[in-house]
Amino acid sequence: MNLKLHKPLCVFDLETTGTQVAKDRIVEISILKVNPDASRESKTWRVNPEMYIPKESSEIHGIRDEDVKDAPTFREIAGKVLEMIAGCDLAGFNSNRFDVPVLAEELLRAGLDFDLSKFKLVDAQTIFHKMEPRTLTAAYQFYCRKPLENAHSAEADVLATFEVLDAQVGHYPDLPNDVASLSEISTHHKFADLAGFIAYDKEEKEVFTFGKYKGQRVKDVFQKDLGYYGWIQNADFPLYTKKVLTGIQLRSRF
């Protein structure tokens, strides 16, 4: 194994009802936990999303309403998912922009806390796009020298993602092999809330990236316009964004 792990790395992939982080739901989740000694364990769950799976989504991942009608809801497996990733770092393919935010939403929706600060995030797609801009299928062919069978099944994709990530570390002499450094490379822009509504300024203070207060510090905005905080909490923003803003609001009171 080319990767140098100081603690377990959970590579995961989601299949969902769609691409809207705050609204869509998980229909399948697969997690591959790789330990520092290179031993592995994996788990895949089909999930009843408690909503209709659009035809266009089913055409991508092959999962239809009848396939998950008797599957557990995410709330029913959330504890097991959180237990599996606890104490680990997280990796995936396009995970920083999609899978991690969606997972955070589902965990919060299930009443469980998800603290981003406890995880290093590695996105093999970001590394791939910086090194060789292509898709996962092409990445697998390029780095692993074999075709990707059963693409868009969560289990096949998550295994392929780990193999691509591990092969990337072996392929590029100047690419670090530890998760902390790979996490830095995986990050396009540093955000506080996963969805990109709250960024950091040069002094590492949280600022809004949207709306009438774009570019202004969140703490300053809440001190002069607390109603803006209330509006966001009642509007259709991701739960994790609301959680981060609540933390900032609580800090700004002292």
N, C-alpha and C positions, 0 to 999 in steps of 0.2 A: 504494500500500500504506500503510495507516494505522500498522502496527506499525513501531517503530523498533528495528532489530536491530543489535547490535554484533558479533555472530558468528552463524553459521548456526543456525537453529531447525529441529529435526527433529520434525515432527508425526507421531505413529505410532498405529496401532490394531492390536489383537490380536483374533483369533477363537480360541477355546479349547475344550477338551473339557468345561469346567465353570468353576465360580467359586471353587474352593478354591486359594488361592495356592500352597500348598506341595505340592499333589498333582496338579493339573490341568496340561495341556500345551497349547502353542500349535499350532494347525492352520493358521493364516494370519497373516502379519505384513505390514503395509504401512507404508512410511516415505516421507514427503514432506519433503525437505530444502529449506528456503527460505533463501537467502543474503541478506546485508545489501543487495545490489544488486537484490533482488527476483527474481533468477533462481532456477529450481527444478530439482530432479531428484527422481525417485521410483523406488521399487523395491518390488515385491510378491512375496512367496514363499508358496507353499503348503508346508506342513510335515507330514511323517509324525510323529504324536505318539507312536508306538510304544505305543499303548494304544487301547482301544475308545472310539469317540466315541459318547456316549449319544444316544439318539434325541431327547430334549428339547433338547439342544444343537444337533443338526443341524437341528431345526425352526426355530431362531433364525437361524443363519448359512448354512444350506443346504449345509454341507460334510459329506460322509459318508465312511465308511471307504474305500470304493472310489475316492473322489476323491483321496485322498492316499497310497494304498498304494505308489505308485511315486515319491512326492515325497521330497526329502532330509529327513533328520532335522534337528532344530535344531542338534545338535552339528556337523553338516556345513556349516551356513550361519552358525554363530555368529560366526566370524571376520569374515565380510563385514558382518554386522549391526553388530558392534562398531566396525569400521572406518568405517562410514557415519555412526555417531552420535558418533564421537570428535571432540572439540573443539567440540561443539554444545551447545545447550540443548535440553530435551525438552518437548514439549507433547502434549496429547491431550484426550480427553473422558472424564471419570472416571478419568483416567490415574494420578493420585496414589494412589488407593485400590486400583486393580486392575492396569492395564497395566504401570506401572513396577515394582511388586513382582513380577509374573509374569515380566517380562523379566529382572529381576535373578536370579530363581530359575533360569531357563533358562540364562543366561550362566554362573552359578556351577556349575550342574550339568554344563555343557560344559567346565568347567575354566578358564574365563576370569574375570578379575576385573571387578567392577562397583563403582566407587567413587562413591557418591551425591554426595559433596562436590564432584565435578567438574562437576556439572550444576545449572543452574537449572531448576526444574520449574514449568510453567504448565498449569493444568487449566481448560479452557474451561467445563467443566460447573460447577465451583465458582463461577467468575465469573458464569455464567448463573444459577445458583440464587440467588446473592446479589442479582442484578439482576432476573431474570425467571424464577422457578422453573417450568421445563418440561423436556421431553425434547429430544434432539438433533433429531428431526424437526420439533418445534415451534420450536426455536431457529433452525433453518435457514429455516423459513417466516417467522419473525418478523424476523430480521436480514437475510436475503438475499432475501426477498420472492419465493420460488419453492419448489415442493415438492421434497422430497428423494427422488430416484429411487434404487431399489436399496438401500434402507437395510439395514443389517446385513451388507453386504459390506464387508470391511476397506478396500478401495480407495475405495469411495464414501464411507464414513464418515470416512476420514482426510482426504479432500479437503474434505468438508463441514465438518469440525472446523476446518480452517485458515480456510476462508471465514467461518465463524461467529466465530472468534477475531479475525480481521482486521476484520470488520464491527463487533464489539463495541467495539473501540478507536475506530472512527470514529463509533459511535452515542452513546457517553457522553463528554461533554466533560470530566468529572472523572476519567475512567479513564486511567491512564498508558499510554504506548505502548512502554515499554521492558520487556524480559523480566524484569529483576531485580525491578521493582516489581510486574509482573503475577504473578510467582512468589510474592511476599509475599501478594497478594490471594488467590491460589489455595490457600493453606494454611489449613485449618481449625484444626489443632493441629500443633505442631511435634514430630515424632518422630525418633528416631535411626535407626530400623530399617525404615521403610516400612510394615510390617504393624501398627504401633501397640503393640507389646509393651514398647517402651522409649521413654519420654518424657523431657522435660527439666524440672527444677524451676526456681524463680525465679533460681537462681544458675547456670543453664545446665549443671547436672550431670545425668547420666543416672539415671533412676529407673525401677523396674519399674511397669508398669500392671496387673499381674495377680498372682494367686497369694498365697501366705502372706507375701511380702515386698512386696506392693503399696504404692507410695508411698515405699519405701526406696531409697536410692542403690545402684546396682549395685555400685560399687566397695566400699562398706561391706559389702554382703551377701557378696561373694566373699571378703573378708578374714576373715569370721567363719564362713562356710559354703561352702567351695570345692566341696563335693559338689553344691551347687545348680547350679553352672556345669556340672559333669559330667552331671547329670540332664538339663539343657536340651540339651546337645550330643547326647545319645543319644535324645532325645524327638522328637516330630513337630512341630518348629518350622521355619519357613522358613529356608533356608540363609543368607539375608542377615541375619536376626536373629542367627543363630549367629556369623556373621562379625563383626558389630558387638560382640557380647558377648566374643568372643575378643580383639578389639582393646582393650576396656576391661580385661579380665583381664591382658593383657600390660602395659598402662600401670600397673595397680595394683601390680605387682610391684616397681616402682622408686620 
